[in-house]
Amino acid sequence: MDEGPPTKLSAVRAGGARFEELQLDYDASGSKLESWANALAYLNAHSLRGLELWITSLPAHIEQANYGALMQGLIAGHIIQ
């Protein structure tokens, strides 16, 4: 799971760029929110440790009763699409 964007982030950091937050886009089904939260938890603990994470959310995601509980402590906030 640490391949792709996290690897690219390492390359950007190696080039001297500095950043403190990252926005991740999620346009998938609300039924996959638990898997998405698990992925965010993993990334927070590994390759994205120390970065403030923002995610995109669809209105249907936010309307799910467990959305807040799933995202609590994982993200700094979300941008509604």
C-alpha positions as CSV (number, residue, x, y, z in Angstrom):
1,M,0.0,0.0,0.0
2,D,3.0,2.3,0.4
3,E,3.7,2.4,-3.3
4,G,2.4,5.1,-5.7
5,P,1.7,8.5,-4.2
6,P,3.7,7.9,-0.9
7,T,6.7,6.9,-3.0
8,K,6.3,10.0,-5.1
9,L,6.1,12.0,-1.9
10,S,9.4,10.6,-0.8
11,A,10.9,11.7,-4.1
12,V,9.5,15.2,-3.7
13,R,10.8,15.5,-0.2
14,A,14.3,14.3,-1.3
15,G,14.2,17.2,-3.8
16,G,13.9,19.6,-0.9
17,A,10.2,20.4,-1.1
18,R,8.4,20.9,2.2
19,F,4.7,20.5,2.9
20,E,2.6,19.8,5.9
21,E,-0.7,18.7,4.5
22,L,-2.0,16.5,1.8
23,Q,-5.4,16.1,0.2
24,L,-6.5,12.7,-0.9
25,D,-9.5,12.2,-3.3
26,Y,-12.1,9.5,-2.6
27,D,-15.0,9.2,-5.1
28,A,-15.9,5.6,-4.4
29,S,-19.0,3.9,-3.0
30,G,-20.1,4.7,0.5
31,S,-20.1,0.9,1.2
32,K,-16.3,1.0,1.0
33,L,-15.8,3.8,3.6
34,E,-14.6,1.3,6.3
35,S,-11.9,0.0,3.9
36,W,-11.0,3.7,3.1
37,A,-10.7,4.5,6.8
38,N,-8.5,1.4,7.3
39,A,-6.3,2.6,4.4
40,L,-6.0,6.1,5.9
41,A,-5.1,4.7,9.3
42,Y,-2.3,2.6,7.7
43,L,-1.0,5.5,5.7
44,N,-1.1,7.8,8.8
45,A,1.0,5.2,10.7
46,H,3.5,4.7,7.9
47,S,4.4,6.7,4.8
48,L,2.1,9.7,5.5
49,R,3.0,10.0,9.2
50,G,3.3,13.6,10.3
51,L,1.2,15.0,7.5
52,E,-2.1,16.6,8.1
53,L,-4.6,14.7,5.8
54,W,-7.6,16.2,4.2
55,I,-10.0,14.1,2.1
56,T,-12.7,14.7,-0.4
57,S,-16.1,13.4,0.5
58,L,-19.3,13.0,-1.3
59,P,-22.6,14.1,0.3
60,A,-23.6,10.4,0.4
61,H,-20.5,9.6,2.5
62,I,-21.2,12.3,5.1
63,E,-24.8,11.2,5.4
64,Q,-23.7,7.7,6.6
65,A,-24.3,7.3,10.3
66,N,-20.7,5.9,10.9
67,Y,-18.8,8.5,8.8
68,G,-17.7,10.6,11.8
69,A,-16.7,7.6,13.8
70,L,-14.7,6.1,10.9
71,M,-12.8,9.3,10.2
72,Q,-12.3,10.5,13.7
73,G,-8.6,11.0,14.4
74,L,-7.6,10.1,10.9
75,I,-8.2,13.3,9.0
76,A,-7.9,17.0,9.7
77,G,-11.0,17.7,7.6
78,H,-12.8,17.1,4.3
79,I,-13.8,18.9,1.2
80,I,-17.3,18.2,0.0
81,Q,-17.5,17.5,-3.7
